[in-house]
Structure formats: structure tokens, C-alpha cells
Amino acid sequence: MPHAILLPLLHSLQDLLDSLRRDQYGIGIGECKAAQGLLLRVLEQDQPLTLPPTAEDDALRQEAEQRLQGMLGALLCRNASEQARFPAHFQAWLDEQNGSAGFRPRGDPTPPRTLFG
């Protein structure tokens, strides 16, 4: 199964973690390593979590994104408040990889970074 979508997410994971830190999530070295390890295991095991290379099958893509969001959220969120805010951070991270405008919590003036820019 191609890793055309998941591999760029692995390379941009720090963007998601930085966004969570700015929103007062307790993201330290342990959480960074755990999240990176999760994405690496998915790649190594060739699990069907890998997103399809095109958007033609939206149902499969959305299911894969939801599963990834659930797994990362379980690793990175410490309480119900963080769990409630996590989907916005996760979706902004995905949107950023697709060239869309990203979510910036608490009026953060820093524009979202792009994968190659």
C-alpha cells in the first residue's frame, strides 16, 4: 500500500506538536517520541491506516484520518478539554499538508508553515 500521504505527515509531525504546545498541551520529549513511534509503526507494518494516494475514495480517506486522529489523540491528550480541542489541531495539520489555511489557537500571529516552504 502506498505511503504517499502518511510519509509527509511523519515529516511534519513537529508542526502538530508545536501547535499543541502553543495551546498549552503538555507535549514533551516522551510525547514526541511516542507520536513519532506510532507513525513509524504504521508505516513499518503497512497497516491499512495509510491514506489513499488520491481523494477519489473520500470514505476510506476520512476513516483513515479518523483512526489516525484517535490514535494520536490518545497519546497526546491528558484531559477532556484537550481531547475536545484536539480535532481542530489535527484537522488544521492535515489541511496544512494539503495547502489549506491552518488553525491557529488563541490568536497566534504565526502563520502556518507549509511542508516545503
PyMOL commands that place a pseudoatom at each C-alpha (Angstrom):
pseudoatom trace, name=CA, resn=MET, resi=1, chain=A, elem=C, hetatm=0, pos=[0.000, 0.000, 0.000]
pseudoatom trace, name=CA, resn=PRO, resi=2, chain=A, elem=C, hetatm=0, pos=[1.455, 3.431, -0.901]
pseudoatom trace, name=CA, resn=HIS, resi=3, chain=A, elem=C, hetatm=0, pos=[2.557, 5.781, 1.859]
pseudoatom trace, name=CA, resn=ALA, resi=4, chain=A, elem=C, hetatm=0, pos=[2.193, 8.918, -0.259]
pseudoatom trace, name=CA, resn=ILE, resi=5, chain=A, elem=C, hetatm=0, pos=[0.128, 10.717, 2.390]
pseudoatom trace, name=CA, resn=LEU, resi=6, chain=A, elem=C, hetatm=0, pos=[1.357, 9.266, 5.672]
pseudoatom trace, name=CA, resn=LEU, resi=7, chain=A, elem=C, hetatm=0, pos=[5.061, 9.853, 4.987]
pseudoatom trace, name=CA, resn=PRO, resi=8, chain=A, elem=C, hetatm=0, pos=[4.691, 13.657, 4.636]
pseudoatom trace, name=CA, resn=LEU, resi=9, chain=A, elem=C, hetatm=0, pos=[2.669, 13.642, 7.866]
pseudoatom trace, name=CA, resn=LEU, resi=10, chain=A, elem=C, hetatm=0, pos=[5.546, 11.910, 9.625]
pseudoatom trace, name=CA, resn=HIS, resi=11, chain=A, elem=C, hetatm=0, pos=[7.913, 14.606, 8.364]
pseudoatom trace, name=CA, resn=SER, resi=12, chain=A, elem=C, hetatm=0, pos=[5.572, 17.384, 9.509]
pseudoatom trace, name=CA, resn=LEU, resi=13, chain=A, elem=C, hetatm=0, pos=[4.638, 15.870, 12.885]
pseudoatom trace, name=CA, resn=GLN, resi=14, chain=A, elem=C, hetatm=0, pos=[6.601, 18.593, 14.673]
pseudoatom trace, name=CA, resn=ASP, resi=15, chain=A, elem=C, hetatm=0, pos=[4.158, 21.180, 13.268]
pseudoatom trace, name=CA, resn=LEU, resi=16, chain=A, elem=C, hetatm=0, pos=[1.269, 19.413, 15.014]
pseudoatom trace, name=CA, resn=LEU, resi=17, chain=A, elem=C, hetatm=0, pos=[3.223, 19.086, 18.249]
pseudoatom trace, name=CA, resn=ASP, resi=18, chain=A, elem=C, hetatm=0, pos=[4.199, 22.781, 18.138]
pseudoatom trace, name=CA, resn=SER, resi=19, chain=A, elem=C, hetatm=0, pos=[0.555, 23.756, 17.652]
pseudoatom trace, name=CA, resn=LEU, resi=20, chain=A, elem=C, hetatm=0, pos=[-0.429, 21.675, 20.665]
pseudoatom trace, name=CA, resn=ARG, resi=21, chain=A, elem=C, hetatm=0, pos=[2.328, 23.224, 22.796]
pseudoatom trace, name=CA, resn=ARG, resi=22, chain=A, elem=C, hetatm=0, pos=[1.134, 26.727, 21.882]
pseudoatom trace, name=CA, resn=ASP, resi=23, chain=A, elem=C, hetatm=0, pos=[-2.305, 25.672, 23.131]
pseudoatom trace, name=CA, resn=GLN, resi=24, chain=A, elem=C, hetatm=0, pos=[-0.840, 24.606, 26.485]
pseudoatom trace, name=CA, resn=TYR, resi=25, chain=A, elem=C, hetatm=0, pos=[-0.794, 20.837, 25.901]
pseudoatom trace, name=CA, resn=GLY, resi=26, chain=A, elem=C, hetatm=0, pos=[1.890, 19.105, 27.949]
pseudoatom trace, name=CA, resn=ILE, resi=27, chain=A, elem=C, hetatm=0, pos=[3.972, 17.954, 24.998]
pseudoatom trace, name=CA, resn=GLY, resi=28, chain=A, elem=C, hetatm=0, pos=[7.455, 16.853, 25.986]
pseudoatom trace, name=CA, resn=ILE, resi=29, chain=A, elem=C, hetatm=0, pos=[10.105, 14.534, 24.626]
pseudoatom trace, name=CA, resn=GLY, resi=30, chain=A, elem=C, hetatm=0, pos=[8.130, 11.446, 25.671]
pseudoatom trace, name=CA, resn=GLU, resi=31, chain=A, elem=C, hetatm=0, pos=[5.032, 12.501, 23.766]
pseudoatom trace, name=CA, resn=CYS, resi=32, chain=A, elem=C, hetatm=0, pos=[7.103, 13.456, 20.716]
pseudoatom trace, name=CA, resn=LYS, resi=33, chain=A, elem=C, hetatm=0, pos=[8.823, 10.086, 20.668]
pseudoatom trace, name=CA, resn=ALA, resi=34, chain=A, elem=C, hetatm=0, pos=[5.544, 8.215, 21.214]
pseudoatom trace, name=CA, resn=ALA, resi=35, chain=A, elem=C, hetatm=0, pos=[3.775, 10.043, 18.363]
pseudoatom trace, name=CA, resn=GLN, resi=36, chain=A, elem=C, hetatm=0, pos=[6.701, 9.555, 16.009]
pseudoatom trace, name=CA, resn=GLY, resi=37, chain=A, elem=C, hetatm=0, pos=[6.916, 5.903, 17.013]
pseudoatom trace, name=CA, resn=LEU, resi=38, chain=A, elem=C, hetatm=0, pos=[3.228, 5.425, 16.293]
pseudoatom trace, name=CA, resn=LEU, resi=39, chain=A, elem=C, hetatm=0, pos=[3.541, 6.833, 12.774]
pseudoatom trace, name=CA, resn=LEU, resi=40, chain=A, elem=C, hetatm=0, pos=[6.686, 4.776, 12.141]
pseudoatom trace, name=CA, resn=ARG, resi=41, chain=A, elem=C, hetatm=0, pos=[4.965, 1.577, 13.310]
pseudoatom trace, name=CA, resn=VAL, resi=42, chain=A, elem=C, hetatm=0, pos=[2.053, 2.231, 10.985]
pseudoatom trace, name=CA, resn=LEU, resi=43, chain=A, elem=C, hetatm=0, pos=[4.486, 2.687, 8.100]
pseudoatom trace, name=CA, resn=GLU, resi=44, chain=A, elem=C, hetatm=0, pos=[6.534, -0.398, 9.034]
pseudoatom trace, name=CA, resn=GLN, resi=45, chain=A, elem=C, hetatm=0, pos=[3.526, -2.648, 9.493]
pseudoatom trace, name=CA, resn=ASP, resi=46, chain=A, elem=C, hetatm=0, pos=[1.899, -1.397, 6.294]
pseudoatom trace, name=CA, resn=GLN, resi=47, chain=A, elem=C, hetatm=0, pos=[-1.414, -1.137, 8.123]
pseudoatom trace, name=CA, resn=PRO, resi=48, chain=A, elem=C, hetatm=0, pos=[-4.467, -0.020, 6.164]
pseudoatom trace, name=CA, resn=LEU, resi=49, chain=A, elem=C, hetatm=0, pos=[-4.338, 3.257, 8.094]
pseudoatom trace, name=CA, resn=THR, resi=50, chain=A, elem=C, hetatm=0, pos=[-2.266, 4.684, 5.248]
pseudoatom trace, name=CA, resn=LEU, resi=51, chain=A, elem=C, hetatm=0, pos=[-4.366, 7.222, 3.424]
pseudoatom trace, name=CA, resn=PRO, resi=52, chain=A, elem=C, hetatm=0, pos=[-5.189, 6.543, -0.239]
pseudoatom trace, name=CA, resn=PRO, resi=53, chain=A, elem=C, hetatm=0, pos=[-2.951, 8.400, -2.710]
pseudoatom trace, name=CA, resn=THR, resi=54, chain=A, elem=C, hetatm=0, pos=[-5.915, 10.296, -4.190]
pseudoatom trace, name=CA, resn=ALA, resi=55, chain=A, elem=C, hetatm=0, pos=[-9.081, 11.809, -2.794]
pseudoatom trace, name=CA, resn=GLU, resi=56, chain=A, elem=C, hetatm=0, pos=[-11.277, 9.666, -5.055]
pseudoatom trace, name=CA, resn=ASP, resi=57, chain=A, elem=C, hetatm=0, pos=[-12.357, 7.441, -2.204]
pseudoatom trace, name=CA, resn=ASP, resi=58, chain=A, elem=C, hetatm=0, pos=[-13.386, 10.017, 0.378]
pseudoatom trace, name=CA, resn=ALA, resi=59, chain=A, elem=C, hetatm=0, pos=[-14.962, 7.453, 2.714]
pseudoatom trace, name=CA, resn=LEU, resi=60, chain=A, elem=C, hetatm=0, pos=[-11.713, 5.475, 3.061]
pseudoatom trace, name=CA, resn=ARG, resi=61, chain=A, elem=C, hetatm=0, pos=[-9.686, 8.644, 3.436]
pseudoatom trace, name=CA, resn=GLN, resi=62, chain=A, elem=C, hetatm=0, pos=[-11.963, 10.018, 6.154]
pseudoatom trace, name=CA, resn=GLU, resi=63, chain=A, elem=C, hetatm=0, pos=[-11.943, 6.700, 8.007]
pseudoatom trace, name=CA, resn=ALA, resi=64, chain=A, elem=C, hetatm=0, pos=[-8.134, 6.564, 7.920]
pseudoatom trace, name=CA, resn=GLU, resi=65, chain=A, elem=C, hetatm=0, pos=[-7.871, 10.171, 9.120]
pseudoatom trace, name=CA, resn=GLN, resi=66, chain=A, elem=C, hetatm=0, pos=[-10.300, 9.494, 11.984]
pseudoatom trace, name=CA, resn=ARG, resi=67, chain=A, elem=C, hetatm=0, pos=[-8.344, 6.431, 13.061]
pseudoatom trace, name=CA, resn=LEU, resi=68, chain=A, elem=C, hetatm=0, pos=[-5.067, 8.343, 12.990]
pseudoatom trace, name=CA, resn=GLN, resi=69, chain=A, elem=C, hetatm=0, pos=[-6.661, 11.223, 14.903]
pseudoatom trace, name=CA, resn=GLY, resi=70, chain=A, elem=C, hetatm=0, pos=[-7.930, 8.787, 17.532]
pseudoatom trace, name=CA, resn=MET, resi=71, chain=A, elem=C, hetatm=0, pos=[-4.563, 7.114, 17.991]
pseudoatom trace, name=CA, resn=LEU, resi=72, chain=A, elem=C, hetatm=0, pos=[-2.604, 10.378, 18.183]
pseudoatom trace, name=CA, resn=GLY, resi=73, chain=A, elem=C, hetatm=0, pos=[-5.222, 11.960, 20.436]
pseudoatom trace, name=CA, resn=ALA, resi=74, chain=A, elem=C, hetatm=0, pos=[-4.973, 9.040, 22.857]
pseudoatom trace, name=CA, resn=LEU, resi=75, chain=A, elem=C, hetatm=0, pos=[-1.207, 9.619, 23.077]
pseudoatom trace, name=CA, resn=LEU, resi=76, chain=A, elem=C, hetatm=0, pos=[-1.174, 13.405, 23.282]
pseudoatom trace, name=CA, resn=CYS, resi=77, chain=A, elem=C, hetatm=0, pos=[-4.279, 14.472, 25.248]
pseudoatom trace, name=CA, resn=ARG, resi=78, chain=A, elem=C, hetatm=0, pos=[-4.224, 14.450, 29.063]
pseudoatom trace, name=CA, resn=ASN, resi=79, chain=A, elem=C, hetatm=0, pos=[-7.794, 15.506, 29.839]
pseudoatom trace, name=CA, resn=ALA, resi=80, chain=A, elem=C, hetatm=0, pos=[-11.278, 16.073, 28.395]
pseudoatom trace, name=CA, resn=SER, resi=81, chain=A, elem=C, hetatm=0, pos=[-10.555, 19.695, 27.499]
pseudoatom trace, name=CA, resn=GLU, resi=82, chain=A, elem=C, hetatm=0, pos=[-7.528, 18.722, 25.404]
pseudoatom trace, name=CA, resn=GLN, resi=83, chain=A, elem=C, hetatm=0, pos=[-9.499, 15.902, 23.807]
pseudoatom trace, name=CA, resn=ALA, resi=84, chain=A, elem=C, hetatm=0, pos=[-12.229, 18.369, 22.822]
pseudoatom trace, name=CA, resn=ARG, resi=85, chain=A, elem=C, hetatm=0, pos=[-9.725, 20.753, 21.187]
pseudoatom trace, name=CA, resn=PHE, resi=86, chain=A, elem=C, hetatm=0, pos=[-7.531, 18.107, 19.545]
pseudoatom trace, name=CA, resn=PRO, resi=87, chain=A, elem=C, hetatm=0, pos=[-9.688, 17.528, 16.420]
pseudoatom trace, name=CA, resn=ALA, resi=88, chain=A, elem=C, hetatm=0, pos=[-9.265, 21.184, 15.376]
pseudoatom trace, name=CA, resn=HIS, resi=89, chain=A, elem=C, hetatm=0, pos=[-5.488, 20.928, 15.721]
pseudoatom trace, name=CA, resn=PHE, resi=90, chain=A, elem=C, hetatm=0, pos=[-5.416, 17.620, 13.865]
pseudoatom trace, name=CA, resn=GLN, resi=91, chain=A, elem=C, hetatm=0, pos=[-7.599, 18.881, 11.012]
pseudoatom trace, name=CA, resn=ALA, resi=92, chain=A, elem=C, hetatm=0, pos=[-5.518, 22.045, 10.655]
pseudoatom trace, name=CA, resn=TRP, resi=93, chain=A, elem=C, hetatm=0, pos=[-2.401, 19.891, 10.443]
pseudoatom trace, name=CA, resn=LEU, resi=94, chain=A, elem=C, hetatm=0, pos=[-3.970, 17.802, 7.674]
pseudoatom trace, name=CA, resn=ASP, resi=95, chain=A, elem=C, hetatm=0, pos=[-5.201, 20.935, 5.893]
pseudoatom trace, name=CA, resn=GLU, resi=96, chain=A, elem=C, hetatm=0, pos=[-1.731, 22.449, 6.093]
pseudoatom trace, name=CA, resn=GLN, resi=97, chain=A, elem=C, hetatm=0, pos=[-0.296, 19.438, 4.295]
pseudoatom trace, name=CA, resn=ASN, resi=98, chain=A, elem=C, hetatm=0, pos=[-2.907, 19.917, 1.577]
pseudoatom trace, name=CA, resn=GLY, resi=99, chain=A, elem=C, hetatm=0, pos=[-2.124, 23.643, 1.237]
pseudoatom trace, name=CA, resn=SER, resi=100, chain=A, elem=C, hetatm=0, pos=[-5.199, 24.907, 3.113]
pseudoatom trace, name=CA, resn=ALA, resi=101, chain=A, elem=C, hetatm=0, pos=[-5.124, 27.547, 5.815]
pseudoatom trace, name=CA, resn=GLY, resi=102, chain=A, elem=C, hetatm=0, pos=[-4.362, 26.113, 9.234]
pseudoatom trace, name=CA, resn=PHE, resi=103, chain=A, elem=C, hetatm=0, pos=[-5.938, 26.558, 12.652]
pseudoatom trace, name=CA, resn=ARG, resi=104, chain=A, elem=C, hetatm=0, pos=[-4.089, 28.984, 14.924]
pseudoatom trace, name=CA, resn=PRO, resi=105, chain=A, elem=C, hetatm=0, pos=[-5.199, 28.737, 18.548]
pseudoatom trace, name=CA, resn=ARG, resi=106, chain=A, elem=C, hetatm=0, pos=[-5.551, 31.750, 20.839]
pseudoatom trace, name=CA, resn=GLY, resi=107, chain=A, elem=C, hetatm=0, pos=[-4.874, 34.339, 18.136]
pseudoatom trace, name=CA, resn=ASP, resi=108, chain=A, elem=C, hetatm=0, pos=[-1.397, 33.027, 17.387]
pseudoatom trace, name=CA, resn=PRO, resi=109, chain=A, elem=C, hetatm=0, pos=[0.053, 35.540, 14.886]
pseudoatom trace, name=CA, resn=THR, resi=110, chain=A, elem=C, hetatm=0, pos=[2.485, 32.981, 13.443]
pseudoatom trace, name=CA, resn=PRO, resi=111, chain=A, elem=C, hetatm=0, pos=[1.244, 31.914, 10.008]
pseudoatom trace, name=CA, resn=PRO, resi=112, chain=A, elem=C, hetatm=0, pos=[1.037, 28.174, 9.423]
pseudoatom trace, name=CA, resn=ARG, resi=113, chain=A, elem=C, hetatm=0, pos=[4.141, 26.625, 7.876]
pseudoatom trace, name=CA, resn=THR, resi=114, chain=A, elem=C, hetatm=0, pos=[3.889, 24.598, 4.726]
pseudoatom trace, name=CA, resn=LEU, resi=115, chain=A, elem=C, hetatm=0, pos=[5.566, 21.267, 4.204]
pseudoatom trace, name=CA, resn=PHE, resi=116, chain=A, elem=C, hetatm=0, pos=[8.033, 22.593, 1.607]
pseudoatom trace, name=CA, resn=GLY, resi=117, chain=A, elem=C, hetatm=0, pos=[8.071, 26.296, 2.297]
for i in range(1, 117): cmd.bond("trace and resi %d" % i, "trace and resi %d" % (i + 1))
show_as sticks, trace
zoom trace
